[in-house]
Amino acid sequence: MAKKLAEEAIEVVDRCRQWQYPGVVRESADLLYNLTVLWAAAGVRPEDVVARDGAARASARNCREAAEIGCENGKGDAQVARRPIVAL
Protein backbone atom coordinates (compact mmCIF):
# COMPACT_ATOMS: atom_id res chain seq x y z
CA MET A 1 0.00 0.00 0.00
CA ALA A 2 2.77 2.43 0.92
CA LYS A 3 4.58 1.72 -2.34
CA LYS A 4 1.40 2.44 -4.34
CA LEU A 5 0.89 5.68 -2.39
CA ALA A 6 4.44 6.79 -3.22
CA GLU A 7 3.89 5.95 -6.88
CA GLU A 8 0.72 8.06 -6.99
CA ALA A 9 2.48 10.98 -5.28
CA ILE A 10 5.21 10.90 -7.92
CA GLU A 11 2.58 10.90 -10.66
CA VAL A 12 0.92 13.98 -9.14
CA VAL A 13 4.27 15.77 -9.05
CA ASP A 14 5.03 14.76 -12.65
CA ARG A 15 1.67 16.09 -13.88
CA CYS A 16 2.26 19.36 -11.98
CA ARG A 17 5.68 19.77 -13.55
CA GLN A 18 4.11 19.24 -16.98
CA TRP A 19 1.29 21.73 -16.26
CA GLN A 20 -1.33 19.06 -17.03
CA TYR A 21 -4.35 20.19 -15.03
CA PRO A 22 -6.59 17.18 -15.91
CA GLY A 23 -3.70 14.85 -15.07
CA VAL A 24 -3.12 16.57 -11.73
CA VAL A 25 -6.80 16.19 -10.89
CA ARG A 26 -6.91 12.52 -11.94
CA GLU A 27 -3.68 11.56 -10.17
CA SER A 28 -4.65 13.54 -7.07
CA ALA A 29 -7.86 11.54 -6.85
CA ASP A 30 -5.82 8.34 -7.07
CA LEU A 31 -3.42 9.64 -4.42
CA LEU A 32 -6.21 10.53 -2.01
CA TYR A 33 -7.91 7.18 -2.54
CA ASN A 34 -4.71 5.25 -1.82
CA LEU A 35 -3.99 7.45 1.18
CA THR A 36 -7.40 6.69 2.70
CA VAL A 37 -6.89 2.97 2.07
CA LEU A 38 -3.54 3.16 3.85
CA TRP A 39 -5.13 5.11 6.72
CA ALA A 40 -7.87 2.51 7.08
CA ALA A 41 -5.34 -0.31 7.20
CA ALA A 42 -3.30 1.55 9.82
CA GLY A 43 -6.33 2.53 11.91
CA VAL A 44 -5.82 6.25 11.23
CA ARG A 45 -8.93 8.42 11.35
CA PRO A 46 -9.22 11.51 9.12
CA GLU A 47 -10.11 13.65 12.12
CA ASP A 48 -6.81 12.65 13.75
CA VAL A 49 -4.93 13.88 10.71
CA VAL A 50 -6.81 17.17 10.66
CA ALA A 51 -6.01 17.70 14.33
CA ARG A 52 -2.33 16.75 14.12
CA ASP A 53 -1.69 17.56 17.76
CA GLY A 54 -4.42 15.21 18.85
CA ALA A 55 -3.14 12.49 16.55
CA ALA A 56 0.35 12.70 17.99
CA ARG A 57 -0.94 12.53 21.55
CA ALA A 58 -3.31 9.67 20.72
CA SER A 59 -0.52 7.77 19.00
CA ALA A 60 1.77 8.13 22.01
CA ARG A 61 -1.05 7.06 24.33
CA ASN A 62 -1.82 4.03 22.13
CA CYS A 63 1.83 2.99 22.17
CA ARG A 64 1.97 3.21 25.97
CA GLU A 65 -1.29 1.29 26.33
CA ALA A 66 -0.09 -1.37 23.91
CA ALA A 67 3.15 -1.78 25.84
CA GLU A 68 1.20 -2.10 29.09
CA ILE A 69 -0.95 -4.95 27.74
CA GLY A 70 2.07 -6.70 26.27
CA CYS A 71 1.90 -6.24 22.50
CA GLU A 72 4.73 -7.93 20.67
CA ASN A 73 6.53 -4.76 19.63
CA GLY A 74 5.09 -2.21 22.06
CA LYS A 75 3.86 -0.04 19.19
CA GLY A 76 0.27 -1.14 19.21
CA ASP A 77 0.40 -2.91 15.84
CA ALA A 78 -1.24 -5.98 17.31
CA GLN A 79 -4.12 -3.84 18.59
CA VAL A 80 -5.05 -2.01 15.37
CA ALA A 81 -8.81 -2.09 15.01
CA ARG A 82 -10.15 -2.50 11.50
CA ARG A 83 -12.43 0.33 10.47
CA PRO A 84 -14.67 0.40 7.43
CA ILE A 85 -13.64 2.66 4.57
CA VAL A 86 -16.04 5.57 4.28
CA ALA A 87 -16.42 8.34 1.73
CA LEU A 88 -14.98 11.65 2.86
All heavy atoms as an XYZ file, in Angstrom:
669
protein
N       0.824     -1.197      0.000
C       0.000      0.000      0.000
C       0.864      1.254      0.000
O       0.563      2.211     -0.710
C      -0.934      0.012      1.196
C      -2.181     -0.807      1.012
S      -3.311     -0.612      2.392
C      -2.715     -1.893      3.460
N       1.900      1.252      0.825
C       2.765      2.426      0.916
C       3.494      2.666     -0.411
O       3.651      3.814     -0.838
C       3.764      2.262      2.055
N       3.892      1.588     -1.059
C       4.578      1.719     -2.343
C       3.639      2.323     -3.385
O       4.038      3.191     -4.165
C       5.079      0.346     -2.793
C       5.945      0.380     -4.003
C       6.497     -1.010     -4.301
C       7.389     -0.985     -5.514
N       7.955     -2.293     -5.806
N       2.390      1.895     -3.400
C       1.402      2.438     -4.336
C       1.151      3.918     -4.044
O       1.028      4.728     -4.971
C       0.094      1.636     -4.242
C      -0.956      2.075     -5.229
C      -0.515      1.830     -6.649
C      -1.636      2.198     -7.626
N      -1.178      2.164     -8.997
N       1.084      4.284     -2.774
C       0.888      5.677     -2.393
C       2.050      6.529     -2.908
O       1.835      7.618     -3.466
C       0.761      5.795     -0.874
C       0.491      7.192     -0.335
C      -0.873      7.689     -0.786
C       0.571      7.186      1.177
N       3.268      6.059     -2.743
C       4.443      6.792     -3.221
C       4.400      6.950     -4.741
O       4.709      8.028     -5.275
C       5.721      6.073     -2.787
N       4.002      5.896     -5.426
C       3.890      5.948     -6.885
C       2.888      7.023     -7.315
O       3.158      7.811     -8.231
C       3.446      4.577     -7.398
C       3.165      4.513     -8.878
C       2.555      3.173     -9.268
O       3.027      2.127     -8.778
O       1.593      3.187    -10.062
N       1.741      7.057     -6.648
C       0.716      8.062     -6.987
C       1.213      9.474     -6.697
O       0.939     10.401     -7.461
C      -0.579      7.783     -6.238
C      -1.256      6.472     -6.603
C      -1.662      6.347     -8.064
O      -1.744      7.363     -8.774
O      -1.902      5.212     -8.505
N       1.942      9.655     -5.608
C       2.478     10.980     -5.278
C       3.446     11.453     -6.360
O       3.418     12.625     -6.772
C       3.169     10.945     -3.916
N       4.273     10.557     -6.840
C       5.214     10.899     -7.916
C       4.454     11.289     -9.177
O       4.827     12.243     -9.867
C       6.187      9.729     -8.164
C       7.140      9.587     -6.980
C       6.952      9.922     -9.471
C       7.946      8.309     -6.978
N       3.374     10.569     -9.470
C       2.576     10.896    -10.655
C       1.933     12.274    -10.536
O       1.862     13.018    -11.519
C       1.536      9.809    -10.904
C       2.172      8.506    -11.376
C       1.190      7.363    -11.503
O      -0.013      7.554    -11.248
O       1.633      6.260    -11.870
N       1.477     12.642     -9.336
C       0.916     13.980     -9.139
C       1.995     15.026     -9.408
O       1.762     16.008    -10.133
C       0.350     14.152     -7.709
C       0.005     15.613     -7.432
C      -0.878     13.276     -7.513
N       3.176     14.825     -8.856
C       4.275     15.774     -9.051
C       4.640     15.873    -10.532
O       4.827     16.975    -11.061
C       5.508     15.367     -8.203
C       6.724     16.207     -8.568
C       5.185     15.492     -6.729
N       4.714     14.750    -11.220
C       5.035     14.763    -12.650
C       3.999     15.563    -13.443
O       4.361     16.356    -14.321
C       5.119     13.343    -13.205
C       6.387     12.621    -12.794
O       7.348     13.291    -12.337
O       6.422     11.378    -12.924
N       2.723     15.358    -13.157
C       1.670     16.095    -13.881
C       1.746     17.588    -13.572
O       1.522     18.414    -14.443
C       0.277     15.576    -13.545
C      -0.017     14.121    -13.909
C       0.398     13.755    -15.326
N       0.231     12.342    -15.594
C       1.135     11.402    -15.320
N       2.268     11.701    -14.737
N       0.919     10.143    -15.622
N       2.095     17.938    -12.335
C       2.263     19.357    -11.979
C       3.420     19.973    -12.755
O       3.305     21.097    -13.259
C       2.505     19.505    -10.479
S       1.047     19.276     -9.470
N       4.507     19.256    -12.832
C       5.683     19.772    -13.547
C       5.397     19.945    -15.028
O       6.005     20.791    -15.677
C       6.871     18.835    -13.344
C       7.370     18.882    -11.897
C       8.440     17.864    -11.615
N       9.588     18.056    -12.476
C      10.459     17.106    -12.763
N      10.322     15.899    -12.265
N      11.489     17.354    -13.549
N       4.466     19.157    -15.561
C       4.111     19.239    -16.981
C       2.924     20.180    -17.228
O       2.462     20.301    -18.342
C       3.768     17.841    -17.513
C       4.912     16.872    -17.440
C       4.469     15.433    -17.667
O       3.325     15.161    -18.027
N       5.383     14.493    -17.463
N       2.437     20.824    -16.178
C       1.285     21.731    -16.255
C       0.080     21.048    -16.899
O      -0.600     21.615    -17.737
C       1.656     23.012    -17.018
C       2.680     23.819    -16.307
C       4.008     23.820    -16.546
C       2.475     24.719    -15.205
N       4.657     24.667    -15.675
C       3.732     25.235    -14.845
C       1.348     25.130    -14.504
C       3.900     26.147    -13.815
C       1.521     26.045    -13.480
C       2.785     26.537    -13.143
N      -0.181     19.809    -16.504
C      -1.325     19.056    -17.025
C      -2.440     19.046    -15.987
O      -2.540     18.115    -15.173
C      -0.922     17.624    -17.361
C       0.079     17.503    -18.478
C       0.428     16.049    -18.729
O      -0.019     15.150    -18.037
N       1.252     15.819    -19.738
N      -3.291     20.067    -16.026
C      -4.349     20.188    -15.032
C      -5.229     18.938    -14.935
O      -5.422     18.422    -13.840
C      -5.206     21.428    -15.317
C      -6.324     21.607    -14.328
C      -6.083     22.219    -13.099
C      -7.605     21.143    -14.601
C      -7.105     22.374    -12.174
C      -8.630     21.297    -13.684
C      -8.373     21.917    -12.476
O      -9.376     22.059    -11.559
N      -5.752     18.398    -16.048
C      -6.586     17.183    -15.914
C      -5.806     16.015    -15.304
O      -6.353     15.237    -14.523
C      -7.004     16.865    -17.353
C      -6.851     18.151    -18.096
C      -5.701     18.862    -17.438
N      -4.528     15.914    -15.640
C      -3.699     14.850    -15.071
C      -3.477     15.035    -13.582
O      -3.478     14.061    -12.817
N      -3.288     16.290    -13.166
C      -3.117     16.575    -11.735
C      -4.381     16.174    -10.985
O      -4.316     15.539     -9.922
C      -2.791     18.070    -11.493
C      -2.830     18.394    -10.007
C      -1.438     18.426    -12.075
N      -5.534     16.524    -11.536
C      -6.805     16.188    -10.889
C      -6.967     14.669    -10.797
O      -7.275     14.121     -9.731
C      -7.996     16.827    -11.646
C      -9.322     16.306    -11.108
C      -7.929     18.341    -11.552
N      -6.741     13.981    -11.906
C      -6.905     12.521    -11.941
C      -5.938     11.826    -10.982
O      -6.333     10.961    -10.190
C      -6.692     12.030    -13.385
C      -6.926     10.554    -13.575
C      -6.716     10.095    -15.022
N      -5.399     10.468    -15.535
C      -5.169     11.446    -16.423
N      -6.154     12.168    -16.896
N      -3.943     11.710    -16.834
N      -4.672     12.204    -11.032
C      -3.676     11.558    -10.174
C      -3.869     11.935     -8.709
O      -3.598     11.134     -7.816
C      -2.266     11.896    -10.646
C      -1.936     11.403    -12.041
C      -2.066      9.900    -12.231
O      -2.026      9.135    -11.247
O      -2.213      9.478    -13.394
N      -4.357     13.144     -8.451
C      -4.645     13.544     -7.069
C      -5.760     12.696     -6.487
O      -5.715     12.302     -5.317
C      -5.029     15.027     -7.006
O      -3.929     15.831     -7.345
N      -6.773     12.413     -7.307
C      -7.864     11.540     -6.849
C      -7.323     10.161     -6.504
O      -7.676      9.578     -5.468
C      -8.949     11.440     -7.918
N      -6.441      9.645     -7.353
C      -5.818      8.340     -7.073
C      -4.990      8.388     -5.793
O      -5.017      7.460     -4.982
C      -4.921      7.905     -8.234
C      -5.689      7.570     -9.497
O      -6.931      7.425     -9.435
O      -5.035      7.456    -10.560
N      -4.246      9.479     -5.615
C      -3.415      9.636     -4.423
C      -4.268      9.661     -3.159
O      -3.970      8.963     -2.181
C      -2.585     10.923     -4.524
C      -1.718     11.283     -3.322
C      -0.644     10.228     -3.097
C      -1.096     12.655     -3.526
N      -5.341     10.445     -3.186
C      -6.210     10.532     -2.006
C      -6.884      9.199     -1.710
O      -7.009      8.805     -0.544
C      -7.253     11.633     -2.195
C      -6.678     13.048     -2.186
C      -7.757     14.053     -2.549
C      -6.052     13.374     -0.852
N      -7.304      8.496     -2.748
C      -7.910      7.175     -2.541
C      -6.919      6.236     -1.856
O      -7.241      5.597     -0.846
C      -8.370      6.573     -3.867
C      -8.777      5.133     -3.713
C     -10.018      4.802     -3.174
C      -7.913      4.103     -4.054
C     -10.386      3.476     -2.985
C      -8.270      2.776     -3.871
C      -9.502      2.472     -3.337
O      -9.856      1.164     -3.150
N      -5.704      6.154     -2.402
C      -4.709      5.249     -1.821
C      -4.297      5.671     -0.421
O      -4.010      4.825      0.427
C      -3.497      5.133     -2.755
C      -3.807      4.239     -3.932
O      -3.912      3.029     -3.782
N      -4.001      4.835     -5.096
N      -4.289      6.974     -0.160
C      -3.987      7.449      1.185
C      -5.067      6.999      2.167
O      -4.757      6.518      3.262
C      -3.859      8.973      1.199
C      -3.556      9.607      2.549
C      -2.237      9.079      3.121
C      -3.527     11.124      2.414
N      -6.334      7.116      1.789
C      -7.403      6.694      2.702
C      -7.390      5.178      2.915
O      -7.694      4.712      4.011
C      -8.793      7.160      2.224
O      -9.041      6.657      0.909
C      -8.909      8.675      2.221
N      -7.022      4.420      1.900
C      -6.891      2.969      2.070
C      -5.776      2.656      3.061
O      -5.941      1.824      3.960
C      -6.634      2.276      0.707
C      -6.230      0.817      0.896
C      -7.863      2.375     -0.185
N      -4.654      3.353      2.929
C      -3.543      3.155      3.855
C      -3.936      3.548      5.272
O      -3.623      2.842      6.232
C      -2.325      3.960      3.392
C      -1.038      3.741      4.159
C      -0.512      2.330      3.932
C       0.006      4.755      3.725
N      -4.651      4.689      5.398
C      -5.128      5.111      6.720
C      -6.009      4.035      7.337
O      -5.860      3.708      8.506
C      -5.936      6.392      6.619
C      -5.154      7.649      6.435
C      -3.806      7.819      6.509
C      -5.711      8.924      6.142
N      -3.498      9.133      6.269
C      -4.632      9.828      6.054
C      -7.009      9.390      5.944
C      -4.830     11.179      5.776
C      -7.199     10.732      5.670
C      -6.114     11.614      5.584
N      -6.948      3.516      6.556
C      -7.875      2.506      7.082
C      -7.108      1.283      7.574
O      -7.400      0.744      8.640
C      -8.897      2.122      6.021
N      -6.126      0.852      6.812
C      -5.335     -0.315      7.203
C      -4.532     -0.054      8.475
O      -4.320     -0.956      9.278
C      -4.405     -0.716      6.065
N      -4.116      1.195      8.655
C      -3.304      1.545      9.821
C      -4.147      1.990     11.012
O      -3.614      2.268     12.073
C      -2.323      2.662      9.448
N      -5.461      2.095     10.823
C      -6.326      2.530     11.911
C      -6.291      4.029     12.145
O      -6.617      4.497     13.231
N      -5.889      4.783     11.128
C      -5.819      6.247     11.234
C      -7.163      6.834     10.836
O      -7.730      6.455      9.815
C      -4.706      6.811     10.319
C      -4.717      8.333     10.304
C      -3.349      6.279     10.752
N      -7.653      7.752     11.654
C      -8.926      8.419     11.351
C      -8.640      9.784     10.736
O      -7.723     10.480     11.183
C      -9.754      8.585     12.620
C     -10.100      7.242     13.269
C     -10.839      7.423     14.560
N     -10.119      8.373     15.414
C     -10.652      8.987     16.459
N     -11.898      8.777     16.797
N      -9.936      9.814     17.195
N      -9.431     10.194      9.742
C      -9.215     11.506      9.121
C      -9.211     12.641     10.135
O      -8.407     13.574     10.022
C     -10.379     11.648      8.142
C     -10.733     10.233      7.802
C     -10.492      9.459      9.074
N     -10.069     12.571     11.138
C     -10.111     13.653     12.119
C      -8.816     13.738     12.928
O      -8.445     14.810     13.407
C     -11.333     13.558     13.037
C     -11.478     12.244     13.758
C     -12.322     11.212     13.029
O     -12.422     11.250     11.793
O     -12.870     10.341     13.711
N      -8.107     12.612     13.067
C      -6.812     12.647     13.747
C      -5.774     13.374     12.899
O      -4.907     14.059     13.431
C      -6.309     11.235     14.046
C      -7.125     10.535     15.116
O      -7.789     11.234     15.911
O      -7.102      9.299     15.145
N      -5.873     13.216     11.603
C      -4.928     13.875     10.706
C      -5.188     15.376     10.687
O      -4.252     16.177     10.711
C      -5.021     13.283      9.287
C      -4.145     14.049      8.317
C      -4.639     11.805      9.315
N      -6.462     15.747     10.673
C      -6.814     17.170     10.660
C      -6.320     17.845     11.934
O      -5.796     18.950     11.910
C      -8.332     17.356     10.489
C      -8.730     18.801     10.663
C      -8.759     16.838      9.119
N      -6.473     17.163     13.036
C      -6.009     17.698     14.332
C      -4.686     17.025     14.665
O      -4.614     16.137     15.506
C      -7.047     17.441     15.411
N      -3.621     17.425     13.994
C      -2.326     16.752     14.124
C      -1.853     16.638     15.562
O      -1.291     15.630     15.950
C      -1.267     17.464     13.295
C      -1.443     17.213     11.829
C      -0.452     17.981     11.040
N      -1.139     19.155     10.525
C      -0.556     20.221     10.058
N       0.729     20.312     10.059
N      -1.263     21.221      9.602
N      -2.083     17.640     16.360
C      -1.686     17.557     17.764
C      -2.364     16.388     18.445
O      -1.734     15.606     19.149
C      -2.064     18.837     18.526
C      -1.037     19.928     18.364
O       0.074     19.628     17.900
O      -1.358     21.063     18.712
N      -3.658     16.286     18.248
C      -4.424     15.207     18.854
C      -3.952     13.857     18.374
O      -3.881     12.896     19.135
N      -3.608     13.765     17.088
C      -3.144     12.488     16.545
C      -1.827     12.077     17.186
O      -1.634     10.912     17.509
C      -2.995     12.585     15.030
N      -0.935     13.038     17.377
C       0.351     12.703     17.986
C       0.171     12.238     19.421
O       0.779     11.266     19.855
C       1.277     13.917     17.931
N      -0.700     12.938     20.158
C      -0.942     12.532     21.552
C      -1.624     11.169     21.612
O      -1.267     10.326     22.422
C      -1.784     13.589     22.261
C      -1.004     14.826     22.630
C      -1.816     15.704     23.553
N      -3.043     16.140     22.888
C      -3.213     17.330     22.336
N      -2.258     18.213     22.392
N      -4.340     17.641     21.746
N      -2.604     10.952     20.729
C      -3.312      9.674     20.723
C      -2.368      8.536     20.363
O      -2.422      7.461     20.944
C      -4.485      9.719     19.746
N      -1.476      8.791     19.412
C      -0.522      7.771     19.003
C       0.399      7.398     20.164
O       0.644      6.224     20.417
C       0.295      8.273     17.819
O       1.263      7.335     17.467
N       0.896      8.399     20.867
C       1.774      8.128     22.011
C       1.017      7.360     23.090
O       1.545      6.423     23.682
C       2.316      9.440     22.567
N      -0.240      7.745     23.323
C      -1.052      7.057     24.327
C      -1.283      5.608     23.903
O      -1.147      4.688     24.708
C      -2.384      7.788     24.510
C      -3.252      7.185     25.614
C      -4.570      7.930     25.791
N      -5.368      7.858     24.585
C      -5.696      8.894     23.801
N      -5.268     10.102     24.080
N      -6.425      8.736     22.726
N      -1.590      5.390     22.614
C      -1.821      4.028     22.134
C      -0.574      3.167     22.280
O      -0.665      1.991     22.610
C      -2.285      4.048     20.677
C      -3.686      4.598     20.531
O      -4.442      4.666     21.490
N      -4.023      5.004     19.330
N       0.584      3.744     22.016
C       1.830      2.990     22.166
C       2.047      2.592     23.628
O       2.424      1.464     23.917
C       3.020      3.812     21.669
S       3.084      3.978     19.886
N       1.814      3.525     24.544
C       1.973      3.208     25.969
C       0.986      2.127     26.393
O       1.354      1.184     27.077
C       1.778      4.466     26.823
C       2.955      5.409     26.814
C       2.825      6.478     27.880
N       1.570      7.207     27.821
C       1.325      8.265     27.060
N       2.259      8.714     26.262
N       0.159      8.874     27.086
N      -0.272      2.274     25.961
C      -1.287      1.287     26.333
C      -0.937     -0.075     25.759
O      -1.083     -1.095     26.431
C      -2.664      1.735     25.851
C      -3.216      2.928     26.612
C      -4.466      3.510     25.960
O      -4.895      3.002     24.915
O      -5.000      4.485     26.510
N      -0.458     -0.099     24.529
C      -0.089     -1.367     23.905
C       1.049     -2.028     24.670
O       1.041     -3.233     24.900
C       0.305     -1.149     22.446
N       2.025     -1.235     25.086
C       3.145     -1.784     25.841
C       2.670     -2.342     27.179
O       3.135     -3.384     27.633
C       4.208     -0.704     26.061
N       1.711     -1.653     27.796
C       1.198     -2.101     29.086
C       0.459     -3.434     28.993
O       0.507     -4.240     29.902
C       0.268     -1.038     29.680
C       1.010      0.190     30.162
C       0.074      1.335     30.517
O      -1.156      1.126     30.524
O       0.577      2.430     30.773
N      -0.217     -3.680     27.852
C      -0.953     -4.947     27.742
C      -0.111     -6.031     27.084
O      -0.567     -7.130     26.851
C      -2.294     -4.777     26.986
C      -2.062     -4.295     25.556
C      -3.220     -3.851     27.742
C      -3.315     -4.303     24.712
N       1.137     -5.683     26.741
C       2.068     -6.700     26.266
C       2.025     -7.005     24.792
O       2.209     -8.148     24.401
N       1.809     -6.003     23.943
C       1.898     -6.235     22.501
C       3.319     -6.646     22.151
O       4.266     -6.253     22.821
C       1.535     -4.976     21.715
S      -0.216     -4.652     21.743
N       3.443     -7.389     21.072
C       4.729     -7.926     20.668
C       5.812     -6.855     20.548
O       6.916     -7.025     21.023
C       4.611     -8.622     19.310
C       3.436     -9.528     19.194
C       3.143     -9.890     17.750
O       3.642     -9.241     16.836
O       2.411    -10.851     17.568
N       5.498     -5.748     19.893
C       6.530     -4.756     19.633
C       6.337     -3.470     20.425
O       7.098     -2.532     20.245
C       6.603     -4.440     18.146
C       5.295     -3.933     17.600
O       4.397     -3.582     18.358
N       5.177     -3.890     16.296
N       5.319     -3.393     21.257
C       5.094     -2.206     22.063
C       4.602     -1.006     21.295
O       4.502      0.073     21.822
N       4.301     -1.166     20.006
C       3.864     -0.041     19.195
C       2.375     -0.096     18.892
O       1.864      0.715     18.158
C       4.654      0.010     17.896
C       6.111      0.327     18.144
C       6.869      0.450     16.870
C       8.324      0.759     17.188
N       9.147      0.774     16.006
N       1.706     -1.079     19.390
C       0.270     -1.140     19.209
C      -0.178     -1.815     17.921
O      -1.352     -1.893     17.641
N       0.769     -2.303     17.116
C       0.396     -2.909     15.844
C      -0.558     -4.079     16.023
O      -1.446     -4.299     15.200
C       1.640     -3.389     15.089
C       2.522     -2.235     14.673
O       2.055     -1.080     14.695
O       3.672     -2.505     14.313
N      -0.381     -4.819     17.090
C      -1.240     -5.976     17.311
C      -2.647     -5.566     17.732
O      -3.557     -6.373     17.712
C      -0.626     -6.888     18.373
N      -2.831     -4.304     18.095
C      -4.122     -3.842     18.587
C      -4.863     -2.945     17.602
O      -5.818     -2.296     17.972
C      -3.925     -3.083     19.904
C      -3.356     -3.933     21.009
C      -4.276     -5.074     21.375
O      -5.472     -4.884     21.465
N      -3.726     -6.254     21.532
N      -4.401     -2.877     16.341
C      -5.052     -2.012     15.369
C      -6.447     -2.547     15.061
O      -6.604     -3.683     14.647
C      -4.231     -1.922     14.061
C      -5.009     -1.185     12.986
C      -2.907     -1.245     14.320
N      -7.432     -1.714     15.311
C      -8.815     -2.092     15.010
C      -9.102     -1.814     13.551
O      -8.683     -0.795     13.007
C      -9.768     -1.294     15.894
N      -9.778     -2.707     12.901
C     -10.146     -2.500     11.501
C     -11.369     -1.634     11.439
O     -12.368     -1.888     12.107
C     -10.398     -3.832     10.790
C      -9.188     -4.715     10.779
C      -8.121     -4.105      9.910
N      -6.952     -4.962      9.914
C      -5.724     -4.522      9.832
N      -5.495     -3.246      9.763
N      -4.713     -5.338      9.819
N     -11.306     -0.584     10.635
C     -12.426      0.326     10.472
C     -12.907      0.248      9.042
O     -12.102      0.067      8.127
C     -12.005      1.750     10.789
C     -11.672      1.958     12.245
C     -11.333      3.428     12.493
N     -11.096      3.687     13.887
C      -9.932      3.552     14.495
N      -8.887      3.141     13.821
N      -9.812      3.830     15.765
N     -14.187      0.412      8.803
C     -14.673      0.399      7.427
C     -14.192      1.642      6.686
O     -13.962      2.687      7.294
C     -16.202      0.423      7.596
C     -16.428      1.027      8.933
C     -15.256      0.632      9.769
N     -14.024      1.514      5.399
C     -13.641      2.662      4.569
C     -14.921      3.442      4.291
O     -15.936      2.874      3.890
C     -13.004      2.201      3.252
C     -11.697      1.468      3.550
C     -12.759      3.395      2.332
C     -11.046      0.854      2.345
N     -14.868      4.731      4.515
C     -16.035      5.572      4.284
C     -15.674      6.709      3.348
O     -14.519      7.120      3.278
C     -16.608      6.158      5.602
C     -17.094      5.057      6.515
C     -15.555      6.977      6.317
N     -16.639      7.203      2.627
C     -16.417      8.339      1.732
C     -16.196      9.583      2.567
O     -16.855      9.798      3.576
C     -17.607      8.518      0.808
N     -15.252     10.397      2.156
C     -14.978     11.646      2.860
C     -15.700     12.786      2.196
O     -15.885     12.854      1.059
C     -13.477     11.939      2.860
C     -12.624     10.880      3.557
C     -11.158     11.238      3.395
C     -12.966     10.817      5.023
